[in-house]
Amino acid sequence: MDCRIIKSPGENTMAILNRRKSSKEKLDKPDAIGLVQGKLIEMICATDVAEKAVGVTIEDIRGSCPQNMILLAIFGDTASVVAAIEEIKRREKNNEW
């Protein structure tokens, strides 16, 4: 799994994510965005971990990748996004899915 955090995302970053996310609801600019990419099974588990850890909004981001990897975007305040990403990484490291 690959994880990144964008703090204070730019206007164009939000435009790209709003175009590529699965739901049609346009999201307001969050304080931070966590990006997590991996296999489908990992992303479903990561979504569950993030939802249970803190109050964040999670969207799957459409793309075309031959390795069947997908991207999650975790939207929220900076502390919540950081906490969600840290918990995902901890669970992956310890194989605690």
C-alpha positions in Angstrom: 0.0 0.0 0.0 1.1 3.5 -0.7 0.0 6.5 1.4 0.4 10.3 1.0 -1.2 13.3 2.7 -1.9 16.6 1.0 -2.3 19.5 3.5 -4.3 22.5 2.2 -5.0 21.1 -1.2 -5.0 23.5 -4.1 -8.0 24.3 -6.3 -6.8 22.2 -9.2 -6.1 19.2 -6.9 -9.7 19.4 -5.7 -11.0 19.7 -9.3 -9.2 16.6 -10.3 -10.5 14.6 -7.3 -14.0 15.9 -7.7 -14.0 14.8 -11.4 -12.6 11.3 -10.6 -14.4 10.4 -7.4 -17.3 7.9 -7.6 -20.0 9.9 -6.0 -21.4 12.9 -7.8 -21.5 15.2 -4.7 -19.0 18.0 -5.0 -16.8 18.2 -1.9 -15.8 21.5 -0.4 -12.1 22.1 0.1 -11.0 20.1 3.2 -8.0 20.9 5.4 -6.3 17.8 4.2 -6.6 14.8 1.9 -5.1 11.4 2.6 -4.4 9.3 -0.5 -4.1 5.5 -0.2 -3.5 3.2 -3.1 -3.4 -0.5 -3.1 -5.2 -3.7 -4.0 -9.0 -3.8 -3.7 -9.0 -6.0 -0.6 -6.6 -3.6 1.1 -8.7 -0.6 0.2 -11.9 -2.0 1.6 -10.1 -2.8 4.9 -8.4 0.6 4.9 -11.8 2.3 4.4 -13.2 0.4 7.4 -10.2 1.3 9.6 -10.4 5.0 8.7 -14.1 5.2 9.2 -13.9 3.6 12.7 -10.8 5.6 13.7 -11.9 9.2 13.2 -14.6 11.3 11.5 -13.5 11.5 7.9 -15.2 11.3 4.5 -13.8 8.6 2.2 -14.3 8.4 -1.6 -12.9 5.9 -4.1 -11.2 7.6 -7.0 -11.7 6.2 -10.5 -8.7 5.4 -12.6 -7.4 2.8 -15.0 -4.7 0.6 -13.7 -4.0 -2.8 -15.1 -2.8 -4.1 -11.7 -6.3 -3.8 -10.2 -5.1 -1.2 -7.8 -7.5 1.5 -6.6 -7.1 4.9 -4.9 -9.0 6.1 -1.8 -9.2 9.8 -0.9 -9.7 10.5 2.8 -11.1 14.0 3.3 -11.2 15.9 6.6 -9.4 18.2 9.0 -5.6 17.6 9.1 -5.5 15.9 12.5 -8.3 13.4 11.5 -6.7 12.6 8.1 -3.3 12.1 9.7 -4.8 9.8 12.4 -6.7 7.8 9.8 -3.5 7.3 7.7 -1.4 6.4 10.8 -4.0 3.8 11.8 -4.2 2.3 8.3 -0.4 2.0 8.3 -0.3 0.5 11.8 -2.9 -2.1 10.9 -1.1 -3.0 7.7 2.3 -3.3 9.4 0.9 -5.6 12.1 -1.4 -7.4 9.7 -4.4 -6.6 11.8 -7.1 -6.4 9.2 
